[in-house]
Amino acid sequence: MESLLSDVNAVVGVTGSFIADRKGKLLARALPPTYDGAAVELVARTMMQTFTGLETARRRKVGDIDVVFKEGRLIMKPFGEGCVGIVTVPRINVALLNLTASAAVRRIHEEIKQRAAAQPEPAAIPRAAAPAAPAAPAPAAQVAAALVAAAPVKAGSPREAAALDIVQTARDRKLALRVMGDTAVRLRCPTASTFPPTENDEILELVTRGRQSADVEHLMKERGINAESRFNMLHASERLRFVEPEARLPIEVFLDAFEAFHRIELADRLQLDEVTLPLSDLLLLELQVVDSTPQEQKRILSLLADHAVGDGADNIDPARISEVCADDWGWYKTVTVNLENAIKVAPTMLKGEQPGIVEQRARQLIKGIEDAPKSMGWQIRARLGERRPWYNVPE
């Protein structure tokens, strides 16, 4: 079973995992040595008691328990004879984790049942009633299939698979490399999968720190990914370009920042998520576009429809949005226009309750932007208003 835990631990953002029986006894562990075995068993026993209590109260099987702390996260996945505990960083792509973990839980469940079937039955105890039959195990295979089907990661997408593989390799080498752009939105937002990508979207965009650019180039070369030497020679201080030859996948790596209609610094944002840029930065990258296209609007709508505004690993941080817009009037102008436009187009692109959700979250962001104290530079630029262009014209 340790090999199955190693598969779970290979997911970006996972720091360790363990298997426990229904009484909390550890059956296998793949945790850092700093984790005390007795403490882990206490946690497992408490979680199993919680599962039992919830099932008794609700009279039905209970799914995962997800506990988020300031410096970590514990996800407990139950099965018939026990549970799998997964320790992660706070900001992990849960849908991506479920793709691997749910399959591992199913296999762990099957292995434990096989071991139990291979053991000889105990001798009968005189004058003792036979023990009650155990409750039927949870349908782990069905749960795993449902989780995979609901996951926002599009199985079989070469671009997304390549992104995750490259980021994982970079993480193993202590390189801060994160996914951005359309690929990141599709990894984080189930709604994005309802919008087919266009030819312009078929590029993998990544971001790293400028001081690690040589290490990233070396990583790409080792993987057989070809560099566009002439482009990289001319733009080495800002970005790098590569092509993955087998999938014919163009890759662009931005260094420290992204600049198109507006400039946004990203170097200090890379540590906030293990796979992609934080959701607030992904949204800002879409909101910075003047005269946004339908594809950019769809990414804005996907982010707002799938993620609440507020604190938390899977939410859009309003403080980040307000901070950027309160420092630069040009950012303020473009972002607020695009948020208002998102409210207008949402009913034509989304279904059900989603347009209302988008409007509520966009209004929440706009209010935070308006209420935030503005810098002196913002106030001086605001006096000129639209009499001068407030944005750059991208190359």
Backbone hydrogen bonds in HBPLUS format (Angstrom, degrees):
<---DONOR---> <-ACCEPTOR-->    atom                        ^
c    i                          cat <-CA-CA->   ^        H-A-AA   ^      H-
h    n   atom  resd res      DA  || num        DHA   H-A  angle D-A-AA Bond
n    s   type  num  typ     dist DA aas  dist angle  dist       angle   num
A0004-LEU N   A0001-MET O   3.06 MM   3  5.21 125.5  2.37  98.7 112.4     1
A0005-LEU N   A0001-MET O   3.13 MM   4  6.55 150.5  2.22 147.4 155.7     2
A0006-SER N   A0002-GLU O   2.94 MM   4  6.27 143.5  2.07 143.7 154.0     3
A0007-ASP N   A0003-SER O   3.26 MM   4  6.59 139.5  2.43 136.0 145.1     4
A0007-ASP N   A0004-LEU O   3.19 MM   3  5.19 126.9  2.49  93.3 106.4     5
A0008-VAL N   A0004-LEU O   3.26 MM   4  6.66 152.3  2.34 142.3 149.0     6
A0009-ASN N   A0005-LEU O   2.83 MM   4  6.12 161.2  1.87 153.6 158.9     7
A0010-ALA N   A0006-SER O   3.11 MM   4  6.18 125.3  2.42 133.2 145.3     8
A0010-ALA N   A0007-ASP O   3.29 MM   3  5.23 140.4  2.45  93.3 104.2     9
A0011-VAL N   A0008-VAL O   3.14 MM   3  5.79 165.5  2.16 117.7 122.1    10
A0014-VAL N   A0011-VAL O   3.15 MM   3  5.81 168.4  2.16 143.1 143.4    11
A0089-VAL N   A0013-GLY O   2.89 MM  76  5.44 144.3  2.02 150.7 162.2    12
A0015-THR N   A0087-VAL O   2.80 MM  72  5.60 161.2  1.84 143.8 150.0    13
A0087-VAL N   A0016-GLY O   2.83 MM  71  5.20 164.4  1.86 146.8 151.6    14
A0017-SER N   A0030-ALA O   3.11 MM  13  5.29 152.4  2.19 112.9 121.0    15
A0030-ALA N   A0017-SER O   2.77 MM  13  5.29 160.3  1.80 170.9 164.1    16
A0018-PHE N   A0085-GLY O   2.90 MM  67  5.24 145.9  2.01 147.3 153.6    17
A0085-GLY N   A0018-PHE O   2.88 MM  67  5.24 157.5  1.93 143.9 151.3    18
A0019-ILE N   A0028-ALA O   2.82 MM   9  5.15 162.7  1.85 150.8 149.1    19
A0027-LEU N   A0019-ILE O   2.75 MM   8  5.39 169.3  1.76 141.7 145.6    20
A0028-ALA N   A0019-ILE O   3.41 MM   9  5.15 155.8  2.47 133.5 131.3    21
A0020-ALA N   A0083-CYS O   3.02 MM  63  5.53 166.4  2.04 158.3 161.6    22
A0083-CYS N   A0020-ALA O   2.92 MM  63  5.53 157.0  1.97 152.1 155.8    23
A0021-ASP N   A0025-LYS O   2.89 MM   4  5.45 152.0  1.97 145.9 152.5    24
A0024-GLY N   A0021-ASP O   2.97 MM   3  5.28 162.7  2.00 113.4 118.6    25
A0035-TYR N   A0032-PRO O   3.09 MM   3  5.98 173.6  2.09 130.0 132.1    26
A0040-VAL N   A0036-ASP O   2.99 MM   4  6.28 155.8  2.05 153.2 160.5    27
A0041-GLU N   A0037-GLY O   2.97 MM   4  6.23 157.2  2.02 150.4 156.3    28
A0042-LEU N   A0038-ALA O   2.98 MM   4  6.23 148.8  2.08 142.7 151.4    29
A0043-VAL N   A0039-ALA O   3.01 MM   4  6.31 156.7  2.07 147.5 153.1    30
A0044-ALA N   A0040-VAL O   2.89 MM   4  6.17 162.8  1.92 151.1 156.1    31
A0045-ARG N   A0041-GLU O   2.83 MM   4  5.97 162.4  1.86 148.9 153.7    32
A0046-THR N   A0042-LEU O   2.94 MM   4  6.11 159.3  1.99 146.5 152.4    33
A0047-MET N   A0043-VAL O   2.88 MM   4  6.12 158.9  1.93 152.5 158.4    34
A0048-MET N   A0044-ALA O   2.91 MM   4  6.14 158.6  1.95 151.4 157.0    35
A0049-GLN N   A0045-ARG O   3.00 MM   4  6.22 153.9  2.07 145.6 152.6    36
A0050-THR N   A0046-THR O   2.94 MM   4  6.19 145.0  2.07 140.7 151.0    37
A0051-PHE N   A0047-MET O   2.84 MM   4  6.20 156.6  1.90 151.7 157.5    38
A0052-THR N   A0048-MET O   2.98 MM   4  6.23 163.4  2.01 147.2 151.3    39
A0053-GLY N   A0049-GLN O   2.92 MM   4  6.12 159.8  1.96 146.1 151.6    40
A0054-LEU N   A0050-THR O   2.92 MM   4  6.12 163.8  1.95 154.6 158.6    41
A0055-GLU N   A0051-PHE O   2.89 MM   4  6.09 162.3  1.92 153.7 158.9    42
A0056-THR N   A0052-THR O   2.94 MM   4  6.12 152.5  2.01 146.3 153.9    43
A0057-ALA N   A0053-GLY O   2.95 MM   4  6.14 161.0  1.98 148.1 153.4    44
A0058-ARG N   A0054-LEU O   2.83 MM   4  5.92 160.6  1.87 151.7 157.1    45
A0059-ARG N   A0055-GLU O   2.73 MM   4  5.28 124.9  2.03 131.8 143.9    46
A0065-ILE N   A0076-MET O   3.07 MM  11  5.12 155.1  2.13 139.4 147.3    47
A0076-MET N   A0065-ILE O   2.80 MM  11  5.12 168.0  1.81 156.1 159.8    48
A0067-VAL N   A0074-LEU O   2.87 MM   7  5.19 175.3  1.87 157.1 156.9    49
A0074-LEU N   A0067-VAL O   2.83 MM   7  5.19 164.8  1.85 155.3 160.3    50
A0069-PHE N   A0072-GLY O   2.76 MM   3  5.10 161.8  1.80 152.3 154.6    51
A0073-ARG N   A0088-THR O   2.95 MM  15  5.06 130.2  2.21 146.5 142.8    52
A0088-THR N   A0073-ARG O   2.84 MM  15  5.06 164.2  1.87 146.2 150.9    53
A0075-ILE N   A0086-ILE O   2.92 MM  11  5.15 167.7  1.93 150.2 153.8    54
A0086-ILE N   A0075-ILE O   2.87 MM  11  5.15 152.7  1.94 144.2 153.2    55
A0077-LYS N   A0084-VAL O   2.79 MM   7  5.08 169.8  1.80 154.3 157.9    56
A0084-VAL N   A0077-LYS O   2.77 MM   7  5.08 155.9  1.83 141.5 149.3    57
A0079-PHE N   A0082-GLY O   2.85 MM   3  5.45 163.7  1.88 146.4 142.9    58
A0082-GLY N   A0079-PHE O   3.24 MM   3  5.45 159.8  2.28 112.0 118.1    59
A0097-LEU N   A0093-ASN O   3.01 MM   4  6.36 160.3  2.05 152.2 158.2    60
A0098-ASN N   A0094-VAL O   2.86 MM   4  6.11 155.2  1.92 152.3 158.6    61
A0099-LEU N   A0096-LEU O   3.14 MM   3  5.36 131.8  2.39 100.4 112.7    62
A0100-THR N   A0097-LEU O   3.16 MM   3  5.64 128.3  2.44 109.1 119.9    63
A0101-ALA N   A0097-LEU O   2.79 MM   4  5.88 171.8  1.80 168.6 166.1    64
A0102-SER N   A0098-ASN O   3.02 MM   4  5.27 157.7  2.07 126.3 133.4    65
A0104-ALA N   A0100-THR O   3.04 MM   4  6.30 153.6  2.11 147.9 156.1    66
A0105-VAL N   A0101-ALA O   2.84 MM   4  6.09 155.3  1.90 153.3 159.5    67
A0106-ARG N   A0102-SER O   3.15 MM   4  6.37 156.1  2.21 142.1 147.7    68
A0107-ARG N   A0103-ALA O   3.12 MM   4  6.42 157.8  2.17 146.6 152.1    69
A0108-ILE N   A0104-ALA O   2.83 MM   4  6.06 156.1  1.89 152.3 159.5    70
A0109-HIS N   A0105-VAL O   2.87 MM   4  6.02 162.3  1.90 150.5 155.2    71
A0110-GLU N   A0106-ARG O   3.01 MM   4  6.28 158.7  2.06 146.3 151.8    72
A0111-GLU N   A0107-ARG O   2.92 MM   4  6.12 155.7  1.98 146.4 153.0    73
A0112-ILE N   A0108-ILE O   2.98 MM   4  6.20 161.0  2.02 154.4 158.7    74
A0113-LYS N   A0109-HIS O   3.11 MM   4  6.34 156.3  2.17 146.6 153.1    75
A0114-GLN N   A0110-GLU O   2.99 MM   4  6.22 153.0  2.06 145.7 153.1    76
A0115-ARG N   A0111-GLU O   2.98 MM   4  6.23 155.5  2.04 148.0 154.3    77
A0116-ALA N   A0112-ILE O   2.99 MM   4  6.19 157.3  2.04 146.4 152.5    78
A0117-ALA N   A0113-LYS O   2.95 MM   4  6.17 154.2  2.01 146.2 153.1    79
A0118-ALA N   A0114-GLN O   3.06 MM   4  6.24 140.1  2.23 141.1 151.1    80
A0119-GLN N   A0116-ALA O   3.32 MM   3  5.42 145.7  2.45  98.5 107.7    81
A0140-ALA N   A0138-ALA O   2.69 MM   2  5.51 122.4  2.02 118.5 101.0    82
A0142-GLN N   A0139-PRO O   3.10 MM   3  5.48 118.4  2.49 105.7 119.8    83
A0143-VAL N   A0139-PRO O   3.03 MM   4  6.34 160.1  2.07 155.1 161.5    84
A0144-ALA N   A0140-ALA O   2.81 MM   4  6.01 165.2  1.83 154.6 158.5    85
A0145-ALA N   A0141-ALA O   2.97 MM   4  6.17 160.3  2.01 145.4 150.6    86
A0146-ALA N   A0142-GLN O   2.96 MM   4  6.17 156.4  2.02 147.1 153.5    87
A0147-LEU N   A0143-VAL O   2.92 MM   4  6.17 158.2  1.97 153.4 159.3    88
A0148-VAL N   A0144-ALA O   2.95 MM   4  6.17 162.9  1.98 152.9 157.4    89
A0149-ALA N   A0145-ALA O   2.96 MM   4  6.11 157.1  2.01 145.6 152.1    90
A0150-ALA N   A0146-ALA O   3.02 MM   4  6.20 143.7  2.15 141.8 151.1    91
A0151-ALA N   A0147-LEU O   3.06 MM   4  6.09 118.2  2.46 140.0 154.8    92
A0151-ALA N   A0148-VAL O   3.26 MM   3  5.17 149.7  2.36  97.2 106.0    93
A0157-SER N   A0154-LYS O   3.13 MM   3  5.74 145.6  2.25 144.4 140.4    94
A0161-ALA N   A0157-SER O   2.93 MM   4  6.07 166.7  1.95 163.6 168.0    95
A0162-ALA N   A0158-PRO O   2.88 MM   4  5.89 157.3  1.93 143.4 149.7    96
A0163-ALA N   A0159-ARG O   3.01 MM   4  6.21 152.7  2.08 141.3 149.0    97
A0164-LEU N   A0160-GLU O   3.05 MM   4  6.28 167.5  2.06 153.2 154.6    98
A0165-ASP N   A0161-ALA O   3.02 MM   4  6.15 158.4  2.07 147.0 153.5    99
A0166-ILE N   A0162-ALA O   2.92 MM   4  6.05 163.8  1.95 152.5 156.3   100
A0167-VAL N   A0163-ALA O   2.98 MM   4  6.13 165.9  2.00 153.1 157.3   101
A0168-GLN N   A0164-LEU O   2.96 MM   4  6.05 156.1  2.02 143.6 150.3   102
A0169-THR N   A0165-ASP O   3.04 MM   4  6.26 160.5  2.08 146.7 151.7   103
A0170-ALA N   A0166-ILE O   2.91 MM   4  6.15 159.0  1.95 150.1 156.2   104
A0171-ARG N   A0167-VAL O   2.85 MM   4  6.04 154.0  1.92 146.3 153.7   105
A0172-ASP N   A0168-GLN O   3.02 MM   4  6.32 153.0  2.10 148.2 154.7   106
A0173-ARG N   A0170-ALA O   2.99 MM   3  5.12 135.7  2.20  98.6 111.5   107
A0175-LEU N   A0170-ALA O   2.81 MM   5  4.90 167.8  1.82 146.2 143.2   108
A0174-LYS N   A0171-ARG O   3.01 MM   3  4.93 164.1  2.03 108.8 110.8   109
A0178-ARG N   A0207-VAL O   2.99 MM  29  5.40 165.4  2.01 153.0 157.4   110
A0207-VAL N   A0178-ARG O   2.88 MM  29  5.40 142.5  2.03 147.3 157.5   111
A0179-VAL N   A0275-VAL O   2.90 MM  96  6.23 162.4  1.93 140.6 145.7   112
A0277-LEU N   A0179-VAL O   3.04 MM  98  6.27 140.9  2.20 172.0 163.0   113
A0180-MET N   A0205-GLU O   2.97 MM  25  5.47 161.7  2.01 147.2 143.2   114
A0185-VAL N   A0181-GLY O   3.13 MM   4  6.47 160.4  2.17 154.6 160.5   115
A0186-ARG N   A0182-ASP O   3.02 MM   4  6.23 157.8  2.07 150.1 155.6   116
A0187-LEU N   A0183-THR O   2.99 MM   4  6.26 143.9  2.13 143.6 154.0   117
A0188-ARG N   A0184-ALA O   3.02 MM   4  6.23 142.3  2.17 146.0 155.7   118
A0189-CYS N   A0185-VAL O   2.82 MM   4  5.68 137.4  2.00 149.7 159.6   119
A0192-ALA N   A0189-CYS O   3.17 MM   3  5.53 138.0  2.36 106.0 116.2   120
A0193-SER N   A0190-PRO O   3.08 MM   3  5.72 147.8  2.19 114.8 122.7   121
A0194-THR N   A0191-THR O   2.99 MM   3  5.62 160.1  2.03 117.7 124.0   122
A0195-PHE N   A0192-ALA O   3.04 MM   3  5.48 162.5  2.07 113.7 119.4   123
A0201-ASP N   A0198-THR O   2.98 MM   3  5.28 142.9  2.12 105.3 116.2   124
A0202-GLU N   A0199-GLU O   3.29 MM   3  5.45 149.5  2.39 102.4 110.7   125
A0203-ILE N   A0201-ASP O   2.60 MM   2  5.62 139.3  1.76 113.3  99.0   126
A0204-LEU N   A0250-PRO O   2.97 MM  46  6.31 171.7  1.97 161.0 160.8   127
A0252-GLU N   A0204-LEU O   2.91 MM  48  6.32 159.9  1.95 158.5 163.3   128
A0206-LEU N   A0252-GLU O   2.83 MM  46  6.17 162.4  1.86 161.6 165.2   129
A0254-PHE N   A0206-LEU O   2.83 MM  48  6.19 166.2  1.84 147.1 145.3   130
A0208-THR N   A0254-PHE O   2.92 MM  46  6.37 156.5  1.98 168.0 174.9   131
A0256-ASP N   A0208-THR O   2.89 MM  48  6.11 167.0  1.90 163.6 165.5   132
A0212-GLN N   A0209-ARG O   2.89 MM   3  5.49 158.3  1.94 119.1 126.4   133
A0213-SER N   A0210-GLY O   3.14 MM   3  5.29 166.0  2.16 114.3 115.0   134
A0216-VAL N   A0212-GLN O   3.01 MM   4  6.33 151.4  2.10 151.8 160.5   135
A0217-GLU N   A0213-SER O   2.92 MM   4  6.22 158.4  1.97 151.4 157.1   136
A0218-HIS N   A0214-ALA O   3.01 MM   4  6.24 153.7  2.08 143.0 150.0   137
A0219-LEU N   A0215-ASP O   2.93 MM   4  6.17 153.3  2.00 143.6 151.1   138
A0220-MET N   A0216-VAL O   2.95 MM   4  6.21 162.9  1.98 154.3 158.0   139
A0221-LYS N   A0217-GLU O   3.00 MM   4  6.22 159.0  2.05 147.2 153.0   140
A0222-GLU N   A0218-HIS O   3.02 MM   4  6.24 159.7  2.06 150.3 155.1   141
A0223-ARG N   A0219-LEU O   3.15 MM   4  6.42 141.5  2.31 143.1 153.2   142
A0223-ARG N   A0220-MET O   3.13 MM   3  5.14 126.0  2.43  95.1 109.1   143
A0225-ILE N   A0220-MET O   2.92 MM   5  5.09 160.2  1.96 157.4 150.8   144
A0224-GLY N   A0221-LYS O   3.04 MM   3  5.15 160.8  2.08 107.4 112.4   145
A0226-ASN N   A0243-VAL O   2.97 MM  17  5.23 138.2  2.15 159.6 146.7   146
A0243-VAL N   A0226-ASN O   2.76 MM  17  5.23 144.9  1.89 146.2 157.6   147
A0228-GLU N   A0241-ARG O   3.01 MM  13  5.58 165.7  2.03 140.0 137.6   148
A0232-ASN N   A0228-GLU O   2.95 MM   4  6.10 168.8  1.97 163.3 167.0   149
A0233-MET N   A0229-SER O   2.92 MM   4  6.05 144.9  2.04 146.1 155.2   150
A0234-LEU N   A0230-ARG O   3.20 MM   4  6.47 150.1  2.30 146.2 153.1   151
A0234-LEU N   A0231-PHE O   3.12 MM   3  5.27 121.0  2.49  97.9 111.9   152
A0235-HIS N   A0231-PHE O   2.92 MM   4  6.08 147.8  2.03 153.4 163.0   153
A0238-GLU N   A0235-HIS O   2.90 MM   3  5.59 160.7  1.94 125.9 132.0   154
A0239-ARG N   A0235-HIS O   2.96 MM   4  5.86 170.6  1.96 167.0 169.6   155
A0255-LEU N   A0238-GLU O   2.84 MM  17  5.24 158.4  1.89 154.3 147.4   156
A0240-LEU N   A0253-VAL O   2.80 MM  13  5.07 150.6  1.89 140.9 151.0   157
A0253-VAL N   A0240-LEU O   2.79 MM  13  5.07 165.6  1.81 149.1 154.2   158
A0242-PHE N   A0251-ILE O   2.81 MM   9  4.98 157.8  1.85 150.7 153.2   159
A0251-ILE N   A0242-PHE O   2.83 MM   9  4.98 167.4  1.84 144.1 141.4   160
A0244-GLU N   A0249-LEU O   2.84 MM   5  4.95 169.6  1.86 143.6 144.8   161
A0248-ARG N   A0244-GLU O   2.80 MM   4  5.39 114.0  2.24 143.2 162.2   162
A0249-LEU N   A0244-GLU O   3.04 MM   5  4.95 143.4  2.18 137.4 141.4   163
A0257-ALA N   A0255-LEU O   2.77 MM   2  5.63 138.6  1.94  91.5  90.6   164
A0266-LEU N   A0256-ASP O   2.73 MM  10  5.39 161.9  1.76 152.0 153.1   165
A0267-ALA N   A0256-ASP O   3.00 MM  11  4.48 128.2  2.28 142.8 133.9   166
A0258-PHE N   A0264-ILE O   3.01 MM   6  5.48 156.7  2.06 150.8 158.1   167
A0264-ILE N   A0258-PHE O   2.91 MM   6  5.48 155.3  1.97 154.3 162.5   168
A0260-ALA N   A0262-HIS O   3.13 MM   2  5.29 161.7  2.16 133.9 135.5   169
A0392-ASN N   A0261-PHE O   2.90 MM 131  4.58 173.7  1.90 134.7 135.0   170
A0269-ARG N   A0266-LEU O   2.89 MM   3  5.16 161.7  1.93 116.6 121.8   171
A0272-LEU N   A0269-ARG O   3.31 MM   3  5.76 165.2  2.33 113.0 117.4   172
A0281-ASP N   A0278-PRO O   3.01 MM   3  5.42 124.1  2.33 107.7 121.3   173
A0282-LEU N   A0278-PRO O   2.99 MM   4  6.37 156.7  2.05 154.5 162.1   174
A0283-LEU N   A0279-LEU O   2.93 MM   4  6.15 155.1  1.99 149.1 155.4   175
A0284-LEU N   A0280-SER O   2.97 MM   4  6.20 155.5  2.03 140.5 147.4   176
A0285-LEU N   A0281-ASP O   2.97 MM   4  6.15 154.6  2.03 148.8 154.5   177
A0286-GLU N   A0283-LEU O   3.07 MM   3  5.27 131.3  2.32 101.0 113.8   178
A0287-LEU N   A0283-LEU O   2.87 MM   4  6.12 154.5  1.93 152.2 160.7   179
A0288-GLN N   A0284-LEU O   2.99 MM   4  5.98 128.6  2.26 147.5 156.2   180
A0297-GLN N   A0293-THR O   2.96 MM   4  6.25 156.3  2.02 153.9 161.6   181
A0298-LYS N   A0294-PRO O   2.87 MM   4  6.09 149.3  1.97 146.1 154.1   182
A0299-ARG N   A0295-GLN O   3.14 MM   4  6.47 148.3  2.24 143.1 150.8   183
A0300-ILE N   A0296-GLU O   3.05 MM   4  6.34 156.3  2.11 147.1 153.4   184
A0301-LEU N   A0297-GLN O   2.88 MM   4  6.13 163.4  1.90 152.2 156.7   185
A0302-SER N   A0298-LYS O   2.89 MM   4  6.02 152.3  1.96 141.4 149.2   186
A0303-LEU N   A0299-ARG O   3.07 MM   4  6.26 163.6  2.10 148.7 151.8   187
A0304-LEU N   A0300-ILE O   3.06 MM   4  6.29 164.6  2.08 152.2 156.5   188
A0305-ALA N   A0301-LEU O   2.79 MM   4  5.81 150.8  1.88 147.8 156.2   189
A0306-ASP N   A0302-SER O   3.06 MM   4  6.02 150.8  2.14 146.0 152.0   190
A0307-HIS N   A0303-LEU O   3.15 MM   4  5.92 133.5  2.37 141.6 149.8   191
A0316-ILE N   A0308-ALA O   2.78 MM   8  6.13 166.4  1.80 161.1 164.7   192
A0310-GLY N   A0316-ILE O   2.90 MM   6  5.89 157.9  1.95 142.1 149.4   193
A0315-ASN N   A0312-GLY O   3.37 MM   3  5.35 160.9  2.41 112.8 110.2   194
A0322-SER N   A0318-PRO O   2.92 MM   4  6.11 168.9  1.93 155.2 158.2   195
A0323-GLU N   A0319-ALA O   2.87 MM   4  5.92 155.6  1.93 144.4 151.5   196
A0324-VAL N   A0320-ARG O   3.19 MM   4  6.39 166.5  2.21 152.5 153.9   197
A0325-CYS N   A0321-ILE O   3.16 MM   4  6.35 165.2  2.19 150.0 154.4   198
A0326-ALA N   A0322-SER O   2.79 MM   4  5.78 144.3  1.91 150.0 159.0   199
A0375-SER N   A0326-ALA O   3.03 MM  49  6.31 164.2  2.06 162.9 160.6   200
A0332-TYR N   A0328-ASP O   3.03 MM   4  6.34 164.8  2.05 151.4 156.2   201
A0333-LYS N   A0329-TRP O   2.84 MM   4  6.06 160.2  1.88 152.6 156.6   202
A0334-THR N   A0330-GLY O   3.10 MM   4  6.32 175.5  2.10 157.3 157.4   203
A0335-VAL N   A0331-TRP O   2.89 MM   4  5.91 171.4  1.90 161.0 164.0   204
A0336-THR N   A0332-TYR O   3.07 MM   4  6.05 168.3  2.09 148.2 152.0   205
A0337-VAL N   A0333-LYS O   3.13 MM   4  6.20 158.3  2.18 146.3 152.7   206
A0338-ASN N   A0334-THR O   3.02 MM   4  6.19 161.1  2.06 148.9 154.1   207
A0339-LEU N   A0335-VAL O   2.90 MM   4  6.13 151.4  1.98 151.4 159.6   208
A0340-GLU N   A0336-THR O   3.04 MM   4  6.19 161.1  2.07 146.1 150.8   209
A0341-ASN N   A0337-VAL O   2.91 MM   4  6.14 152.4  1.99 144.1 152.8   210
A0342-ALA N   A0338-ASN O   2.86 MM   4  6.03 144.6  1.98 140.1 149.3   211
A0343-ILE N   A0339-LEU O   3.21 MM   4  6.52 150.8  2.30 143.8 150.0   212
A0344-LYS N   A0340-GLU O   3.25 MM   4  6.61 148.5  2.35 141.3 149.4   213
A0344-LYS N   A0341-ASN O   3.08 MM   3  5.04 117.1  2.50  92.3 107.6   214
A0345-VAL N   A0341-ASN O   2.99 MM   4  6.29 159.0  2.04 155.8 160.4   215
A0346-ALA N   A0342-ALA O   2.98 MM   4  5.80 138.1  2.16 144.6 153.5   216
A0348-THR N   A0345-VAL O   2.92 MM   3  5.44 141.9  2.07 116.5 127.7   217
A0349-MET N   A0346-ALA O   3.11 MM   3  5.28 148.1  2.22 107.2 116.5   218
A0350-LEU N   A0346-ALA O   2.86 MM   4  5.60 151.6  1.94 166.7 167.8   219
A0354-GLN N   A0351-LYS O   3.21 MM   3  5.92 149.0  2.31 141.8 140.3   220
A0357-ILE N   A0353-GLU O   3.13 MM   4  6.41 153.8  2.20 151.2 159.3   221
A0358-VAL N   A0354-GLN O   2.85 MM   4  6.08 164.3  1.88 162.9 166.3   222
A0359-GLU N   A0355-PRO O   2.99 MM   4  6.23 161.2  2.03 147.7 152.6   223
A0360-GLN N   A0356-GLY O   3.04 MM   4  6.23 164.0  2.07 147.4 151.4   224
A0361-ARG N   A0357-ILE O   3.05 MM   4  6.27 163.5  2.08 153.7 157.6   225
A0362-ALA N   A0358-VAL O   2.83 MM   4  5.93 159.5  1.87 153.8 160.2   226
A0363-ARG N   A0359-GLU O   2.86 MM   4  5.95 162.1  1.90 151.4 156.3   227
A0364-GLN N   A0360-GLN O   3.05 MM   4  6.21 146.9  2.17 136.4 145.6   228
A0365-LEU N   A0361-ARG O   3.03 MM   4  6.31 153.0  2.11 144.8 151.0   229
A0366-ILE N   A0362-ALA O   2.92 MM   4  6.18 162.9  1.94 152.4 157.3   230
A0367-LYS N   A0363-ARG O   2.95 MM   4  6.12 162.4  1.99 149.2 153.4   231
A0368-GLY N   A0364-GLN O   3.14 MM   4  6.34 157.4  2.20 141.7 147.7   232
A0369-ILE N   A0365-LEU O   2.94 MM   4  6.22 153.3  2.01 150.7 158.2   233
A0370-GLU N   A0366-ILE O   2.91 MM   4  6.16 163.7  1.94 154.9 158.8   234
A0371-ASP N   A0367-LYS O   2.91 MM   4  6.02 155.3  1.97 149.6 156.3   235
A0372-ALA N   A0368-GLY O   3.15 MM   4  6.09 132.1  2.39 137.7 147.5   236
A0379-GLN N   A0375-SER O   3.09 MM   4  6.45 159.1  2.14 149.3 154.0   237
A0380-ILE N   A0376-MET O   2.96 MM   4  6.25 157.9  2.01 153.9 159.8   238
A0381-ARG N   A0377-GLY O   2.99 MM   4  6.14 166.7  2.01 150.2 154.0   239
A0382-ALA N   A0378-TRP O   2.85 MM   4  5.98 146.2  1.96 147.1 157.4   240
A0383-ARG N   A0380-ILE O   3.29 MM   3  5.64 142.0  2.45 103.2 112.4   241
A0384-LEU N   A0381-ARG O   3.10 MM   3  5.57 140.6  2.26 109.8 119.5   242
A0385-GLY N   A0382-ALA O   3.14 MM   3  5.00 123.0  2.48  91.6 106.3   243
A0387-ARG N   A0384-LEU O   3.19 MM   3  5.85 159.0  2.23 140.6 142.0   244
